[in-house]
């Protein structure tokens, strides 16, 4: 099949699956809501029918819908950031989690909680907590890039190792703060496990500008990302200001990741798996890849969260970050092995 129809078919399939997931997520849950009540609510919102019972409106519009949308925004943010990291650094193993950016953002949020800056409205995704998360993510990425630089040249082969080192060190610091702050233990553990449960419209409205502006910026630099994939020397010959473009995109991807982490905690491997899934169909061109990755990331995390909150029979919820790591860990091992085979051939 030619590339263009294949891409349109993939887009249509992803969009249909995502819309179906949204509808299913509004209906399915531990509190029973019938299809008739959902249709009645839709008619009431459109002004063409009587309102449903108040508890139905509360469950659907104030609990399930914002949670689905927040999971979608977090997944899209992590997936597009992962695609940008992979393109900029020319490393298929790069993503916000493996580069230590997510852990750095979690460290910043944990530090805010530990110091008391995350109290009150900051826990709702407002206040100082996101600023601490963004500062932590930027600092972690800066350290990783410094460690991966050899003789003034960035070595993509050492990026993942540097990310693991930085992430491990920051995880140890988070563990230290956990041991020193028993009262904030539950909140700190939350950041490390990752969850979108108990969130509301304030979280959605907080993250939406970051996700939208980040995607718009990434798409605007789609051509430069394609050229940078050829190598720095070739990109400079083609007129791309490599250092400036890399700095802008790295900072933007880090800010988008940190904003997502500030409302959800650490959710690993979405930024690794989603871009690779759509790259098989969309190809390496970044503009179609980024849009499809955003949709795939939204679908992946919203579906994982729906599974996490309904999987256990006793009513308990699994942290969605646990599920994504269980899926993404083996996928990372597969990519690592494939990368080693490619390096051996080269």
N, C-alpha and C positions, 0 to 999 in steps of 0.2 A: 504494500500500500504506500502511495506517495506520502511525503512528510507532512504536507499541509492537512490533508484529510485525517491523517492519523493523529495529529495534534488536536484538531477540532473534536474528533471522537473522544480523545482522552479528556479534554476539557468538559465536554458534555457529560461524560461518565462521572467525573469527579463532582461536577455541580449537582447532578441528579442524586448521587449518593449523599452529598452533604445536605441537600434539602430534605431528602427522606429521613436522614438522621435527626435533623432539627424537629421535624414533625413527630417522629417516634419518641424523641426525648421529651417533648412537651406532654405526650400522652402517658408514657410508661414511667412508673415509679412506685414507691411504697404506698403513697396515698392514691387511691383509685380515682381516676378521672376518665370519663367515657368520651368516646369520639363525639357523641351528640353534644356534650357540654363544651368541648373545644370548638365545635362549629357554632354553637350558640354564643360563645365568647367572641369569636371572630365576627359574627354578625353584629353583636353589640358594639364592638369597637368600630365597625364600619357604619354604625348608626342605623342599621336596618332591622334590629330585633331587640327583644328584652334582654337584660343582663342575666348571666348565670348566677348561681349562688356565690356569695362573697368569698367563701373558702376556695372555690375553683379559681376565681380571678387571682387570689393571693398565691396559690400554689403555682399556677401557670405563669403569671406575669411577674411576680415578685421573687419567686424561688427558682423555677426551672429555666425560664428564658434567660435571665441574666447569667446564670451559671453556664448554660450552653454557649452564650455569646462570649463570655469571658474565656472559657476553654478554647474557643475558636480563635480569639485574638492572641492568646498566649501561644497556641500552636503555630499560627501564621507568623508571629514575630520570631519565634525560635527557628522556624523552617527557612524564612527568608534570610535571617542573619547567618544561618549555617551555610546557605548557598553562596552568600557573599564571602564569608571566610574561606570557603573552599576555592572560589574563583580567584580571590586576591592572593592567597598563599599557595595556590597550585598544589593543594594537598587534599585528597579525597577524604581523609580522616578528620579534617578540621570541622569543628562545630563549637557552639558556645560552651558545651559541657566539657569536651575533650581539651579545649584550649584554656580551661580554668576560668572563663569569664563568668559562667553561672555560679561557680563556687565563690568567686570574688564578690559578686553581687550579694550572694547569701551571707558572706562574711561581713559586708558592709551593713546589711540589714540586721544581722545578729549583733554587731557592735552597737547599732542604734538601740536595739532592745536592751542590751546589757547596760548601756549608759543612760537609759531612760528616755531617749529621744523618740522612741517608737510608741510612747504612750498615747492614749486617747485616739484622736482622729487619725494619727499616723498609721495605726493598724488597719485603717480602712483604705489604705492606698493613698493617703493624703499626708500633708505635713512633711517632716524631715526624713521619714523612712526611705522613700524612693531616692532622695539625694544621697543618702549613705550607700544605698545599693548601687547607684550609678558610679559613685566614686570608687567603691570597691571593685566593680567590674572593670573600669578603666585602668585602675592601678594594677590589677591582676594581669590584664592583657599587656600592659607596658612591660611588666617584669618578664612575661613569657617571651615577648618579642626580643627583649634584651638578651635573655639566656639563649635564644635560638640564633642569635647573630654571631657569626664567626668571621673574623677579619673584616668587619664592616659589612658583611653580606648576610642577608637573611637566608638561613638554610631551612627550607620547608621540612626536610627529613627529621630535623631535631625539634620541630614545633610541638609535636604530640608529647614527646618525652618531657619537654619543658612545661607543657600544660599539666601533665600528670604530677610533676614535682611541685609546682605551685599549688595545684588543687589539693594535694596531700598535705602540704604545709598549712594551708588555710583551713582545711578540715580539722587539723590538730588544734589550731587556735580556736576554732568554733567549739571543739570539745572542751578546751580549757575554760572558755566562758560558760559553757553549760555546767561544768563542775563547780564554778564559782558563784553561780546564780541559780539556786534551787527554785526560786519563785518564778523565774522566767524560763524554766526548763522546757515546759510544754510548748511555749511559743518558739523557742530556738529549735527544738526537734521538728516542729512544723516546717520551718524553712528548709531543713535538710531533706525532708521526705517529699515535699511538693504536693500541693492540693489546691483545688479551686472551690472546695466546699465552704459553705457559710459566707459566700460573697454576695454582693448586691450590685445595683446599678452604679453606685459610686466607683466601684472598681472598673467596671466596663467603660465609664466615661473618662476615668483617669488614663487607662491604657490606650483607648481608641486613637487619640491624636498621635501618640508615639508610633503605633503600628501603621497608621495611614501615612504619616509623614515619612517614616522610614521606608516603606514600600515605594512611595513616590520618588524618593531620592535614589533608591537602588535602581528603579526602572530608568530614571534619567541618566544614570551612569552605566546603562547596559552595554553600550558600544565600547566604552573604556574597559569594562570587565572582560569582554570578549577579546580585546586586543592584549590586555595584560596576561591572558592565558597563554599567549605566545612567548612570553618572557619579557623581562624588564628592558633588555637591550633593543629588541624588536619594537616594543611599545614606544620607547624614546625616539626611535627612527621614524615612527609613524606620527609623531607629534603629541604623544600623550604625556602630560606632566606626572610621571609615575609616582614620585614621592607625595605630591599634594593629593592626588586621587586616592592613593592608598591610605593616607592619613585621614581624609574625610570619610571614606567608606568604613575603615576600621572603627573610627570613633562613633559613627552613626550606628553600625551594627552592634557595638558594645552598649550604646545607650538604649537601643531597642530591646536588647537582651536584658539589661538591668531593669528596665521598666517592667518587663514581663515577670522577672524574678521577684520584683518588689511586691507583686500582688499574688504570686502563686508559689513562691519558694523554688527550690531547685528541681527542675524536671528535665531529666537527661535524655539525650539521643534523639529527640524529635528533630533537631537541627541537623542531625546526621542522616537519619533514615529517610525523611520526606524528600529532600532534594535528590537523593540517589534514586528513589522510586520513580519520580517524574522525569529524571534525566534520561531514563531508558526509552521514554516515548518522545519527550520534547526535544531531546538533543542538547548540545552544549551551549546554544545561544541563550544568553542570560535573560533577555526580556521575556520571552515565553516561559523560560524555566522559572523565573522568580514568581510570576503570577500563578503558575501551576503549583509551585512549591508552597505558596501561601495557602492555597485551597487544600492541598494535601495535608499540610500541617494542621490546619483547622479541623479537617476531617479526622485525622489521626488522634488528636488530643481530645476532641469532643467525644469521639467514640470510646476512647480509653477511659475517660471520666465517667461516661454512662455505664460502662462495664464495672468500673471500680466501685461505684456507689450501689450497685445492685448485685454484685457477685456473691457476697457472703449471705448465707441464709438467715443469720441472726440479726440482721439490720445494721451491722457495723459497716463502715466505709473503709476501703483500702485507699491509701494515698495514691493518687494517679501517677506520681513520680516513680513509685515502685513498679507499676505495670510497664511504663515506658522503658525503664531500665532493664526489666526482664526480657523485653523484646529487643531493645537496642543493643544490649551487651553482646549476644551472639552475632548480631549483624556487624558490630564493630570488629569482632574477631575475624569474621569472614573477610571484611574489607582489608584488615591488616595482613591477612595471609595473601590475599590477591595483590596487595601493594608490594609485599616482599617478593612475590613471583615476578612482578613487573620490573622491580629494581634488579633482580638477578638476570633477567633477560637483557636489560639495557646495559 
